[in-house]
Amino acid sequence: MNFFQLFAISFSITFFGTIPFGLVNLSVLEVSYHHGKNKALNVAIGAVIIEFIYAFLALNAGVFLGKHLGTEKSWHILVMLVLGTVGIYYFFKKNSLNNVKETRQPGVIKGMVLNLISLQVLVIWILIMTYISAYFKFPHTLSAVIYFIIGAGCGKLITLWAYACLSEKILGKYSFIADNINRIIGVVLLITVVVQYFRIF
């Protein structure tokens, strides 16, 4: 696996993983809408710092678990159950800006805190990396780790910056998006489970 592939994998995980409404992107929307894109960028940078840590932990944990458990049928079934549960959760999840809790920490610190308490992000990171590691060999070099982590940061930052830039349009049509985006993510995850099922059985 070359460095471009490492970058692309981590970029894709964070890019698509940041699209569903959560604490961080809803906060970026709110800050951008009320205080401007520059303030929202500070929140995004804070979230990216924590994403670097999550990517590093997931890479190491995922490679270890993928090597020892990735080829086991029971592990694939566990991954299916987790992805299926997350898919159902997103399908029925309702979003509201009222669910975003304000924190006293401004800017970068706020972004770090919000992403840090979103531990489900780390769990999903580890699951995905474990699955990928079972089929692809990751190079154990410092440069490979750096490319992987940078890809994760870029994916997170670009998605959050897009939210900041589109805050007025998104909040203006929020009721429509809130009713559909998580359902789409849920359907995609459930389709992934079905495909995985037929691959195993």
C-alpha positions in Angstrom: 0.0 0.0 0.0 1.5 3.3 -1.1 1.3 6.7 0.6 -1.4 8.0 -1.7 -3.6 5.1 -0.8 -3.0 5.7 2.9 -3.9 9.3 2.5 -7.0 8.5 0.5 -8.2 5.9 3.0 -8.0 8.2 6.0 -9.3 11.2 4.1 -12.4 9.2 3.0 -13.1 7.9 6.5 -13.1 11.3 8.1 -14.7 13.1 5.1 -17.8 10.8 4.9 -17.7 10.2 8.7 -18.1 14.0 9.4 -21.0 14.5 7.0 -23.8 13.2 9.4 -24.9 15.8 11.9 -23.1 15.5 15.3 -21.8 17.7 18.0 -18.8 19.1 16.0 -20.4 19.9 12.7 -23.6 21.3 14.3 -21.4 23.6 16.4 -19.5 24.7 13.4 -22.8 25.5 11.7 -24.0 27.5 14.7 -20.7 29.4 15.2 -20.4 30.2 11.5 -24.0 31.4 11.3 -23.8 33.7 14.3 -20.1 34.6 14.6 -18.6 34.2 11.1 -16.5 31.6 9.3 -13.3 32.6 11.0 -14.6 31.7 14.4 -16.0 28.5 13.0 -12.6 27.6 11.5 -11.1 27.8 15.0 -13.6 25.2 16.2 -12.8 23.0 13.2 -9.0 23.2 13.9 -9.6 22.1 17.4 -11.6 19.1 16.2 -8.9 18.2 13.7 -6.3 18.1 16.5 -8.3 15.4 18.2 -8.9 13.7 14.9 -5.1 13.3 14.5 -5.0 11.4 17.8 -8.0 9.2 16.9 -6.4 8.4 13.5 -3.1 7.4 15.2 -4.8 5.2 17.8 -7.1 3.6 15.2 -4.2 2.8 12.8 -2.3 1.0 15.5 -5.3 -0.7 17.2 -6.8 -1.6 13.8 -3.6 -3.2 12.4 -3.2 -5.2 15.6 -6.8 -6.4 15.7 -6.9 -7.0 11.9 -3.9 -9.2 12.1 -5.2 -11.3 15.0 -9.0 -11.2 14.4 -9.6 -9.8 11.0 -9.8 -13.2 9.2 -12.1 -14.7 11.9 -15.7 -15.3 10.9 -16.9 -14.3 14.3 -15.1 -10.9 14.0 -16.8 -10.2 10.7 -20.2 -11.0 12.3 -19.4 -8.6 15.1 -18.5 -5.8 12.6 -21.8 -6.5 10.8 -23.7 -6.2 14.0 -22.0 -2.9 15.0 -22.4 -1.4 11.5 -26.0 -2.6 11.4 -26.8 -1.0 14.8 -25.1 2.3 13.8 -27.1 2.2 10.5 -30.4 1.7 12.3 -29.5 4.4 14.8 -28.7 6.9 12.0 -31.8 6.0 10.1 -34.1 6.8 13.0 -32.1 9.6 14.5 -33.6 13.0 14.5 -31.4 16.1 14.5 -32.0 19.5 16.1 -29.8 22.5 16.7 -31.3 22.5 20.2 -29.4 19.3 21.0 -26.1 21.2 20.6 -24.8 22.0 24.1 -22.8 25.2 24.4 -19.5 25.0 26.1 -17.7 27.8 27.8 -14.4 27.2 25.9 -14.2 29.3 22.8 -12.6 28.5 19.5 -10.0 25.8 19.2 -10.6 24.5 22.8 -14.3 24.1 22.1 -13.6 22.1 19.0 -11.2 19.8 20.8 -13.6 19.2 23.7 -16.6 18.4 21.4 -14.6 16.0 19.3 -13.0 14.4 22.4 -16.4 13.6 24.0 -17.6 12.1 20.7 -16.0 8.7 21.5 -18.1 6.9 19.0 -15.9 8.5 16.4 -12.9 6.6 17.8 -14.9 3.3 17.9 -15.9 3.6 14.3 -12.3 4.5 13.3 -11.0 1.3 15.0 -13.7 -0.9 13.5 -13.1 0.4 10.0 -9.3 0.1 10.3 -9.6 -3.4 11.7 -11.7 -4.5 8.7 -9.3 -2.8 6.2 -6.2 -4.2 7.9 -7.5 -7.7 7.5 -7.2 -7.4 3.7 -4.4 -4.8 3.2 -1.0 -4.6 4.7 -0.1 -1.2 6.2 3.6 -0.1 6.0 5.1 0.4 9.5 7.1 3.5 8.8 7.0 7.0 10.3 6.2 8.6 6.9 3.3 6.2 6.4 1.8 7.2 9.7 2.3 10.9 8.9 0.5 10.5 5.5 -2.3 8.6 7.2 -2.8 11.2 9.9 -2.6 14.1 7.5 -5.3 12.5 5.4 -7.5 12.2 8.4 -7.0 15.9 9.3 -7.6 17.1 5.8 -10.8 15.1 5.5 -12.1 16.5 8.7 -11.1 20.1 8.0 -12.5 20.2 4.5 -15.9 18.8 5.6 -16.2 21.2 8.5 -15.1 24.2 6.4 -17.8 23.3 3.9 -20.3 23.3 6.7 -19.1 26.7 7.8 -19.3 28.1 4.3 -22.8 26.7 3.7 -24.2 27.5 7.2 -26.8 30.0 5.9 -28.1 27.7 3.2 -28.1 24.6 5.5 -29.8 26.3 8.4 -32.2 28.0 6.0 -33.3 24.5 4.8 -32.5 22.7 8.0 -35.8 20.9 8.4 -35.4 19.1 5.0 -31.8 18.1 5.6 -32.4 17.0 9.2 -35.1 14.6 7.9 -33.0 13.0 5.3 -29.2 13.1 5.7 -29.0 10.6 8.6 -31.4 8.3 6.8 -29.2 8.2 3.8 -26.2 7.4 6.0 -28.2 4.7 7.7 -29.2 3.1 4.4 -25.6 3.1 3.2 -24.4 1.4 6.4 -27.2 -1.2 6.2 -26.3 -1.9 2.5 -22.7 -2.4 3.6 -23.9 -5.0 6.2 -25.9 -6.9 3.5 -23.0 -6.9 1.1 -20.7 -8.2 4.0 -23.2 -10.9 4.8 -23.2 -12.3 1.3 -19.4 -12.2 1.3 -19.2 -14.3 4.4 -22.0 -16.7 3.9 
